[in-house]
Amino acid sequence: MASSLEVGLQQFRSLTIAHPHLVAARERLMTALADSPRNCVILVFGPTGVGKTTLRARVESDITASLAPELQHDLERLTVVSVEAVAPDSGNFNWRDHFKRLLEAMREPLIEYKLDRKKPMRRATPLLPFERVSRWSGAEYQYAVEQALRYRKPAAVLIDEAQHLAKMGSGRRLLDQLDVIKSIAGRTATPHVLVGAYDLVAFRNLSGQLSRRGVDVHFGRYRADRPADRAAFVNVVRTLAARLPLSEPPDLAKDWEFLYERSIGCVGILKDWLVKALFAMMRRSGHQLERRDLNASALPVSQCEKLLSECLEGETHMEETPDGRLRLRAHLGLDDELGQHPPGQASRQPRRRPGQRLPKRDAIGASAAVHAS
């Protein structure tokens, strides 16, 4: 019994379900890849645990399926190049390591033995592999990546956990990070998809060129204050409950508010929670998932509050506000069509007809009689 439950648990861990927010984000991303220029940079935002890695895997599968006929005739082509941006250990993002991972993802041969194309080494004895790598500059790695992308012609480069690219010291360096991505996308005519948490929002408005060439895809959580999202989340709970490796699926829908509370509406957090709850059930030698298993494995309230605050801040950046539009129209010199004058500007007084009196208060009572006489 225990072995079969463990096998079912591993299957449930690898399970992905096509819930509405995932389907909508996948359609927006696939449409952006199909309709945008080949040198575009697509930013995919979402909270931690919403399912961005699942989205990336689904998009990879879709692209591979769409290019299957071409791959039969072009055996050198790759469908996509997919890597994860590794968090730096020194505070600054390591581009040399990132480029090397891209080359490995493209199965580039002899990465460790590549030489500097600009500065040929002159030495009586050949360099050892680790010496060659240590002397190879980041620019040389970038050049090799660009050549490989031109040769292998992938439909897109997908970079997961892309918020790690923003690990730099100042705003100027952050703009430099963005310029590297734009440069590679432009020189190779290969769309780059940056998938990350709301920290990636810092890239959105750094450059007007990116604003023109870039595309935003917001993969948000389910919101309990929206009836459609609430109903969709309950359906997700029912679907996950039915796929649990148990003889009798539990009725988790009756506890959907508690499940929403400790997952803040993120399906990825919810599924990981259910996996932990199954382990808790197995430790007590149980056969059915109970509320005490959910309680024992739920995220603490303090962690949920932290996750929610990051979500609310990110969602605020992604929403357009009336004040923002008023500022834009004011800077463009446009009248406000909503009947409100732009911020910081006085409302225009209507023009008077010739002979029309200025608005003022007329005298009344005794003072009015004196003036009349």
C-alpha positions in Angstrom: 0.0 0.0 0.0 2.8 2.4 0.9 4.7 1.8 -2.3 1.7 2.4 -4.5 0.9 5.5 -2.6 4.4 6.8 -3.0 4.2 6.1 -6.8 0.9 8.0 -7.0 2.4 10.8 -5.0 5.2 11.2 -7.4 2.7 11.2 -10.3 0.7 13.9 -8.6 3.8 16.0 -8.0 4.5 16.1 -11.7 0.8 16.8 -12.6 -0.2 19.9 -14.4 -3.7 21.1 -15.0 -4.9 23.5 -17.6 -6.7 26.0 -15.4 -8.1 29.3 -17.0 -5.3 31.6 -16.0 -2.7 29.2 -17.3 -4.5 28.8 -20.6 -5.0 32.5 -21.0 -1.3 33.3 -20.3 -0.2 30.6 -22.7 -2.4 32.0 -25.5 -1.2 35.5 -24.9 2.5 34.4 -25.0 2.0 32.2 -28.1 0.2 35.1 -29.8 3.1 37.5 -28.9 5.7 35.1 -30.3 3.7 34.8 -33.5 2.8 38.4 -34.1 5.8 40.3 -32.7 9.0 41.1 -34.6 11.8 38.6 -34.4 13.9 40.9 -32.3 11.3 41.5 -29.6 11.7 41.0 -25.8 8.7 39.5 -24.1 8.3 39.9 -20.3 6.2 37.4 -18.4 5.3 38.5 -14.9 3.6 36.7 -12.1 3.7 36.0 -8.4 5.8 33.3 -6.9 4.1 30.0 -7.1 1.5 31.0 -9.7 2.8 28.4 -12.2 5.3 30.3 -14.5 7.6 27.3 -14.8 4.6 25.2 -15.9 3.7 27.9 -18.4 7.2 27.8 -19.8 7.0 24.0 -20.2 3.6 24.2 -22.0 4.9 26.9 -24.4 8.0 24.7 -25.2 5.7 21.8 -26.0 3.5 24.0 -28.2 6.4 25.4 -30.1 7.9 21.9 -30.6 4.6 20.6 -31.9 4.2 23.5 -34.3 7.7 23.1 -35.7 7.6 19.3 -36.1 7.2 19.3 -39.9 10.1 21.7 -40.3 12.4 19.7 -38.1 12.1 16.7 -40.3 13.8 18.6 -43.1 16.1 20.8 -41.0 17.9 18.5 -38.5 20.2 21.2 -37.3 17.4 23.5 -36.1 16.3 23.7 -32.4 12.8 24.5 -31.4 13.5 26.6 -28.3 16.5 27.3 -26.1 15.4 27.2 -22.4 17.5 28.0 -19.5 17.1 29.3 -15.9 18.9 32.4 -14.8 20.9 31.5 -11.7 20.9 33.8 -8.7 24.4 35.3 -8.3 26.4 34.5 -5.2 28.4 37.8 -5.3 25.5 40.3 -5.7 26.0 40.8 -9.4 24.6 38.6 -12.2 27.2 36.4 -13.8 26.9 36.8 -17.6 29.7 34.4 -18.4 28.0 31.6 -16.5 24.7 32.5 -18.2 26.2 32.4 -21.7 27.8 29.1 -20.9 24.5 27.6 -19.8 22.9 28.8 -23.1 25.7 27.1 -25.1 25.1 23.9 -23.1 21.4 24.1 -23.8 22.1 24.4 -27.5 24.5 21.4 -27.2 27.4 23.4 -28.5 30.4 21.2 -28.7 33.8 21.7 -27.0 32.6 24.6 -24.9 35.6 24.2 -22.5 38.1 24.4 -25.3 37.0 27.5 -27.2 39.7 30.1 -27.7 39.6 33.9 -27.7 39.0 35.0 -31.3 40.5 38.4 -30.7 43.5 37.6 -28.6 45.1 34.3 -29.8 47.2 32.8 -27.1 50.9 32.2 -27.8 52.5 29.8 -25.5 55.0 27.0 -25.8 52.8 24.5 -24.0 49.1 24.2 -24.5 46.7 25.6 -21.9 44.8 23.3 -19.7 41.0 23.3 -20.1 40.4 25.2 -16.8 43.0 27.8 -17.9 41.3 28.3 -21.2 37.9 28.8 -19.6 39.3 31.2 -17.0 40.9 33.4 -19.7 37.9 33.4 -22.0 36.0 36.7 -21.6 32.3 37.3 -21.3 32.3 39.0 -24.6 33.6 35.9 -26.3 30.9 33.8 -24.7 28.3 36.3 -26.0 29.7 36.1 -29.5 29.6 32.3 -29.4 26.0 32.4 -28.2 25.0 34.7 -31.0 26.7 32.5 -33.6 25.0 29.4 -32.2 21.6 31.1 -32.2 22.0 32.1 -35.9 23.1 28.6 -36.8 20.5 26.6 -34.8 17.6 29.1 -35.5 15.4 28.5 -32.4 11.9 30.0 -32.3 12.7 31.7 -29.0 15.0 31.8 -26.0 13.1 31.3 -22.8 14.8 32.5 -19.6 13.1 31.3 -16.4 13.7 33.1 -13.0 14.7 36.1 -15.1 14.4 38.5 -12.1 17.9 37.4 -11.2 19.1 39.4 -14.2 18.3 42.5 -12.2 20.8 41.7 -9.5 23.1 44.6 -10.0 24.3 47.6 -8.1 22.6 50.7 -9.7 20.0 51.8 -12.1 22.7 52.4 -14.7 23.9 48.8 -14.5 20.4 47.6 -14.6 19.9 49.3 -18.0 23.2 47.7 -19.1 21.6 44.3 -18.3 18.7 45.1 -20.5 20.9 46.3 -23.3 22.6 42.9 -23.4 19.3 41.0 -23.9 18.2 43.5 -26.5 21.5 43.3 -28.4 21.4 39.5 -28.6 17.7 39.5 -29.6 18.4 42.1 -32.3 21.6 40.6 -33.7 20.2 37.0 -33.9 16.6 37.9 -34.8 15.5 35.6 -32.0 12.7 36.6 -29.6 13.7 36.4 -25.9 11.1 35.6 -23.3 12.0 36.7 -19.8 9.9 34.8 -17.2 10.0 35.9 -13.6 8.4 37.3 -10.5 7.2 40.8 -10.1 10.8 41.9 -9.4 11.1 41.8 -13.2 8.8 44.8 -13.4 12.0 46.9 -12.9 12.8 46.2 -16.6 9.5 47.5 -18.0 10.2 51.2 -18.2 14.0 51.4 -18.3 14.1 52.0 -22.0 11.7 53.5 -24.5 13.1 51.1 -27.1 12.1 48.1 -25.0 8.7 49.7 -24.5 8.3 49.8 -28.3 9.7 46.4 -29.0 8.6 44.6 -25.8 5.4 42.8 -24.9 4.0 42.3 -21.4 2.2 39.0 -20.4 0.8 39.2 -16.9 0.2 35.7 -15.4 -1.7 36.7 -12.2 -3.2 34.8 -9.3 -6.9 34.1 -8.7 -8.6 37.0 -7.0 -11.3 36.2 -4.4 -12.9 39.6 -4.9 -13.8 38.6 -8.5 -16.6 36.2 -8.8 -15.2 34.5 -12.0 -11.8 34.0 -10.3 -13.5 32.6 -7.2 -15.5 30.1 -9.2 -12.4 29.1 -11.2 -10.3 28.6 -8.1 -13.0 26.3 -6.6 -13.0 24.3 -9.8 -9.2 24.0 -9.6 -9.6 22.7 -6.0 -12.1 20.1 -7.1 -9.8 19.0 -10.0 -6.8 18.6 -7.8 -8.8 16.7 -5.2 -10.0 14.3 -7.9 -6.4 13.6 -9.0 -5.1 12.8 -5.5 -3.7 9.3 -5.3 -6.4 8.2 -2.8 -9.1 5.5 -3.1 -11.7 8.1 -2.2 -11.2 11.7 -3.2 -11.7 14.2 -0.3 -14.2 17.0 -0.5 -11.7 19.9 -0.5 -14.2 22.3 -2.0 -15.8 22.7 1.4 -12.5 24.1 2.7 -11.8 26.3 -0.3 -11.6 29.5 1.7 -8.8 28.0 3.9 -7.1 26.7 0.8 -7.3 30.1 -0.8 -6.1 31.9 2.4 -2.9 29.9 2.6 -2.2 29.8 -1.1 -3.3 33.4 -1.8 -4.9 32.2 -5.0 -1.7 30.7 -6.6 -2.2 27.2 -8.1 1.4 26.3 -7.8 1.5 27.0 -4.0 -1.8 25.1 -3.6 -0.4 22.0 -5.4 2.8 22.0 -3.4 0.8 22.3 -0.2 -1.3 19.3 -1.1 1.9 17.3 -1.8 3.1 18.2 1.7 -0.3 17.3 3.2 -0.1 13.9 1.6 3.3 13.3 3.2 1.8 14.4 6.5 -1.0 11.8 6.0 1.6 9.1 5.2 3.6 9.9 8.4 0.6 9.3 10.6 -0.2 6.1 8.5 -3.5 7.5 7.3 -5.5 6.6 4.2 -7.6 9.7 3.8 -6.5 13.4 3.6 -8.0 15.3 6.6 -8.1 18.9 7.8 -5.3 18.2 10.3 -3.0 17.2 7.5 -3.7 20.5 5.7 -3.2 22.4 9.0 0.2 20.7 9.6 1.6 21.6 6.2 0.0 25.0 5.5 2.2 28.1 5.1 2.4 30.3 8.2 0.3 33.4 8.2 3.4 35.6 8.3 4.7 34.0 5.1 1.3 34.4 3.4 1.2 38.1 4.3 4.7 38.5 2.8 3.7 36.8 -0.4 0.5 38.8 -0.6 2.2 42.1 -0.1 4.6 41.3 -3.0 1.6 40.3 -5.1 -0.4 43.5 -4.3 2.7 45.7 -5.1 3.2 43.9 -8.4 -0.4 44.0 -9.4 -0.4 47.8 -8.7 2.4 48.2 -11.2 0.6 46.2 -13.8 -2.7 48.1 -13.6 -3.4 51.3 -15.5 -4.9 54.1 -13.3 -7.0 57.2 -14.3 -4.3 59.4 -12.8 -1.7 57.9 -15.0 -3.7 58.5 -18.1 -4.4 62.1 -17.0 -0.7 62.7 -16.6 0.0 61.3 -20.1 -2.7 63.4 -21.7 -1.4 66.5 -19.9 2.1 65.9 -21.1 0.8 65.4 -24.6 -1.1 68.7 -24.4 -4.5 67.0 -24.9 -7.8 68.1 -23.2 -9.2 65.7 -20.7 -12.2 64.0 -22.2 -13.4 63.0 -18.8 -14.2 66.6 -17.8 -11.4 66.9 -15.3 -8.4 69.2 -15.8 -5.0 67.5 -15.8 -3.1 67.4 -12.4 -1.2 70.6 -11.6 -3.1 72.7 -14.1 -5.9 75.1 -13.4 -9.2 74.5 -15.2 -9.9 76.8 -18.1 -12.4 79.6 -17.6 -15.2 79.7 -20.3 -15.0 82.7 -22.7 -17.6 85.5 -22.1 -19.7 87.2 -24.7 -19.2 90.9 -25.4 -21.0 93.0 -22.7 -21.4 90.0 -20.4 -20.9 91.0 -16.7 -18.2 89.5 -14.6 -19.6 87.1 -12.0 -19.8 88.9 -8.6 -22.0 89.2 -5.6 -24.6 92.1 -5.8 -25.2 94.3 -2.8 -28.5 93.8 -0.9 -30.5 95.5 1.9 -29.6 99.0 3.1 -26.4 99.2 1.3 -28.2 98.3 -1.9 -30.6 101.2 -1.4 -27.8 103.7 -0.8 -26.1 102.7 -4.0 -29.4 102.9 -5.9 -30.0 106.5 -4.7 
